[in-house]
Amino acid sequence: MAQSSSEALARPVHGERSRTPVPQGNGPGWSKVPQVTALFWGVKVLTTGMGETASDYLGRTLGPIPAGSLGLAGLVALLILQFRTTRYRPVVYWSAIVMVSVFGTMAADVVHVVAGIPYTVSVIAFSLGLAALLTAWYASEGTLSIHSIRTRRRETFYWATVLATFALGTAVGDLTAGTLHWGYLASGLLFTALIAVPALSGRFLGLNAVAAFWWAYVLTRPLGASFADWMGVSTARGGLGWGTGPVTLALVVPIVLLVGYLAISHQDTPPGQPATGTAAGAQDPVNAGASARS
């Protein structure tokens, strides 16, 4: 994604604030979601591409059922680890995103390949499911801001929504590339153009920052997946023929480097949060509340 679009998306969402305060009675702690920066969007697109090719590679190598079981086990394990952390930790967070990407691809593919449901139908179904999740989240919490992910309930809504966006984005990308026969490269270019729309709308047309964020978030999935498929699939299918395994490994390298950089630099650590551990004089809000009650 172009640097200007990334920065435009980062600015309005970064400045957005929830219209309702975080409920103090629900035990708020540190934010467990990174700040939205250009690097956030870069890593996000890389994980979507890697999840697409990794899912395809595992499905062909192990078979759909073993691959799906492995993907589900990895997703559950990393989400448990993410939920148990008390603050944003780049390695844990992005590892969970990677597994959501892998399993979200598998879920969308199973619906089409195993159940035989057309991508047109699955796109509609996943869209309705995502809309229902966002509606329930807003009705319950009064905000969809990612800067408000400080309670267990909001974190649950957040990860359910993230999983739904991956499944929807996978189905949309396969719809344009396969069902509509536009091909992977043309689809990737299309989504590159489309992802600039929420950035520009938020910057110049006053589009709500939260709406712009989730709009762009959904589009990162087909954007990254389309280019990854284009590199991995055979030339007979309109790709470069590099293979899904090599493409997966090639995408893992920059993901590891960027996440390692974020873990060391703390560039995307939420404001007011200790960079590592609990710094002296900066007590974890959850533990602080527990100490006060005791």
Residue pairs with C-beta under 8 A, 6 or more apart in sequence:
1 41
1 42
1 45
1 192
1 195
1 196
1 220
1 223
2 192
2 196
3 38
4 199
5 195
5 196
5 199
5 200
6 37
6 38
6 41
6 42
6 199
7 38
8 199
8 200
8 202
8 203
9 36
9 41
9 198
9 199
9 202
9 212
9 213
9 216
10 36
10 37
10 38
10 40
10 41
11 203
12 202
12 203
12 207
12 209
12 212
13 36
13 146
13 202
13 209
13 210
13 212
13 213
14 35
14 36
14 37
15 209
16 145
16 147
16 209
16 210
16 213
17 145
17 147
18 142
18 143
18 145
18 147
18 148
19 142
19 143
20 141
20 142
20 143
22 28
22 148
22 150
22 151
23 151
26 151
26 152
26 153
27 151
27 152
27 286
27 289
28 150
28 151
28 285
28 286
29 86
29 87
29 150
29 151
29 284
29 285
29 286
30 86
30 87
30 88
30 150
30 270
30 273
30 284
30 285
30 286
31 87
31 88
31 147
31 149
31 150
31 270
31 273
32 82
32 85
32 87
32 88
32 93
32 149
32 150
32 155
33 88
33 93
33 146
33 147
33 149
33 158
33 270
34 40
34 88
34 90
34 93
34 262
34 268
34 269
34 270
35 267
35 268
35 269
35 270
35 271
36 146
36 213
37 267
37 268
39 258
39 261
39 262
39 267
39 268
40 268
41 216
41 220
42 258
43 94
43 255
43 258
43 259
43 262
44 97
44 217
44 220
44 224
45 220
45 223
45 224
46 224
46 251
46 254
46 255
46 258
47 94
47 97
47 98
47 101
47 224
47 255
48 101
48 166
48 169
48 220
48 221
48 223
48 224
48 225
48 228
49 224
49 225
49 227
49 228
49 247
49 251
50 98
50 101
50 224
50 228
50 248
50 251
50 252
50 255
51 98
51 100
51 101
51 102
51 104
51 105
51 166
51 225
52 101
52 105
52 170
52 173
52 224
52 225
52 228
52 229
53 228
53 229
53 231
53 232
53 244
53 245
53 247
53 248
53 251
54 101
54 102
54 105
54 244
54 248
55 67
55 71
55 102
55 103
55 105
55 106
55 109
56 105
56 229
56 232
56 244
57 244
57 245
57 248
58 67
58 70
58 71
58 102
59 67
59 68
59 106
59 109
60 244
61 67
62 70
64 106
64 109
64 110
64 113
64 114
67 106
68 103
68 106
68 110
71 99
71 102
71 103
71 106
72 103
74 99
74 102
74 103
75 96
75 99
75 100
75 102
75 103
78 92
78 95
78 96
78 99
79 96
79 99
79 159
81 92
81 95
81 96
82 92
82 93
82 96
82 159
83 152
83 155
85 92
86 284
86 286
86 287
87 273
87 274
87 284
88 268
88 269
88 270
88 273
89 263
90 259
90 262
90 263
90 268
91 259
91 260
91 263
94 255
94 259
94 262
96 159
97 162
98 255
100 159
100 162
100 163
100 166
101 166
101 221
103 163
103 166
104 163
104 165
104 166
104 167
104 169
104 170
104 221
105 166
105 170
105 225
107 163
107 167
107 170
108 122
108 126
108 166
108 167
108 168
108 170
108 171
108 174
109 170
109 174
111 117
111 122
111 171
112 118
112 119
112 122
112 171
112 174
117 125
118 179
119 171
119 174
119 175
119 178
119 179
120 175
120 179
122 171
123 168
123 171
123 172
123 175
126 164
126 167
126 168
126 171
127 168
129 164
129 167
129 168
130 161
130 164
130 165
130 168
130 218
133 157
133 160
133 161
133 164
134 144
134 161
134 214
136 157
137 144
137 154
137 157
137 161
138 144
140 153
140 157
141 148
141 153
141 154
141 157
143 210
144 210
144 214
145 210
146 158
146 213
147 270
148 154
149 155
149 158
161 214
162 217
165 214
165 217
165 218
165 221
166 221
168 218
168 221
169 218
169 219
169 220
169 221
169 222
169 225
170 221
170 222
170 225
172 218
172 221
172 222
173 187
173 191
173 221
173 222
173 225
173 226
173 229
176 182
176 186
176 187
176 190
176 222
176 226
177 183
177 184
177 186
177 187
177 226
177 229
182 190
183 230
183 238
184 226
184 227
184 229
184 230
184 233
184 237
184 238
184 239
185 226
185 227
185 230
185 238
187 222
187 226
188 223
188 226
188 227
188 230
191 219
191 222
191 223
191 226
192 223
194 219
195 216
195 219
195 220
195 223
197 215
198 207
198 211
198 212
198 213
198 215
198 216
198 219
199 212
199 216
201 207
201 212
202 208
202 209
202 212
228 247
228 251
229 239
230 238
230 239
230 240
231 239
231 240
231 242
231 247
232 239
232 240
232 242
232 243
232 244
232 246
232 247
232 248
233 239
233 240
233 241
233 244
234 241
235 241
261 267
262 268
266 275
266 276
269 275
274 282
278 284
278 287
283 291
